[in-house]
Amino acid sequence: MAEIRLAIEIAGLNLRNPVMNAAGILGLTADLLRRVYEEGAGAVVTKSIGLKPRMGHPNPTVAIVEGGLINAMGLPNPGVEYFLGELEKLKAGGIPVVASFFGETLDEFVEVASRLSEAGVDALELNCSCPNVEGVGILGSDPGAVKRVTEAVKGCVDKPLFVKLSPNVSDITEIARAAERGGADGLTAVNTLRAIALSIEARRPILSNVTGGLSGPALKPVALRCVWEIYEAVEIPIIGCGGITTWRDAVEYLLAGASALQVGTAIMTRGLRVFREINMGLRNYLEENGFREVSELVGLAHES
Ligand SMILES: Cc1cc2nc3c(=O)[nH]c(=O)nc-3n(C[C@H](O)[C@H](O)[C@H](O)COP(=O)(O)O)c2cc1C
């Protein structure tokens, strides 16, 4: 019987399997990210890192809703300088690291990306779900700004760059194409979906920020549709993200066009064993259906 291979190549990265953690769920310490890798992830993704330390929003920052969570963390992080120390520890263990990053200005995006790249991350993930560097709305809803930031970052780093898209747009393919034109090596789809949770006792919004981002199973059909549309619009590979909890979800994302996957909220609901569970289920699915490699599934549902 032919050997089943979970290993993938995406944007020049060779990973032992396609399943990573999604940015932000587990913080930034090397110890936690190392555990994610030991529990079976193909690569680890950091929380989004900015130039300077940032407090984020006051509590409450997370509300539990049916089928998921709504969070408004406000991008809390200790800044790039702190993370470089953690990165050194991770790299000593030979773990593939994707560094998620953001900036408050175009120059900040470039500076953070350059420092992470020089420090030896394996790839970068540009978080578009942050205030627009040109001061209007959210960066991820402005195709011109997405192209400019992507171009500026690609101009100064020699690592694969994934642009992580927001689903809070009317046409995600427009933003995906803008990132591709800017030189992105791949796209991560998607970040959280704008949402609100109310307390009927307090008769107020639960989150201090009023609105937040929906994640978990409730997000999955929307995120899967985003991956489907992006796959038909661009040539670069997609990392699917949004509500992936079981191996069945993983297979759906691959069939819709994702080449790799990220798991966020399910780490909280299932624990770190979710990486092994998904990889084991994926392996069985490949074997039982006569496939040998993960890449054979990518985009298969688009074939007429
Ligand atoms: C508590 C929390 C913190 C997050 N922080 C980040 C972050 O720092 N950067 C980012 O790009 N996405 C962040 N996200 C979004 C996730 O990476 C992911 O895109 C989203 O949760 C959808 O995946 P899921 O349904 O598997 O959780 C965060 C999500 C949650 C729930």
The ligand as a Gaussian input file, in Angstrom:
#p B3LYP/6-31G(d) Opt

LIG

0 1
 C       -8.882000      35.384000      21.782000
 C       -8.500000      35.573000      20.333000
 C       -7.377000      36.342000      20.018000
 C       -7.016000      36.532000      18.669000
 N       -5.894000      37.264000      18.374000
 C       -5.506000      37.394000      17.079000
 C       -4.296000      38.077000      16.753000
 O       -3.522000      38.523000      17.610000
 N       -3.996000      38.195000      15.427000
 C       -4.779000      37.681000      14.415000
 O       -4.442000      37.808000      13.221000
 N       -5.915000      36.998000      14.712000
 C       -6.288000      36.856000      16.013000
 N       -7.426000      36.144000      16.304000
 C       -8.211000      35.532000      15.201000
 C       -7.800000      34.068000      14.992000
 O       -6.445000      33.949000      14.637000
 C       -8.668000      33.420000      13.898000
 O       -8.485000      34.115000      12.686000
 C      -10.147000      33.420000      14.244000
 O      -10.343000      33.190000      15.628000
 C      -10.926000      32.376000      13.444000
 O      -10.440000      31.069000      13.693000
 P      -11.131000      30.079000      14.789000
 O      -12.595000      30.069000      14.483000
 O      -10.451000      28.764000      14.564000
 O      -10.835000      30.657000      16.123000
 C       -7.807000      35.946000      17.640000
 C       -8.925000      35.169000      17.970000
 C       -9.282000      34.972000      19.295000
 C      -10.495000      34.120000      19.615000

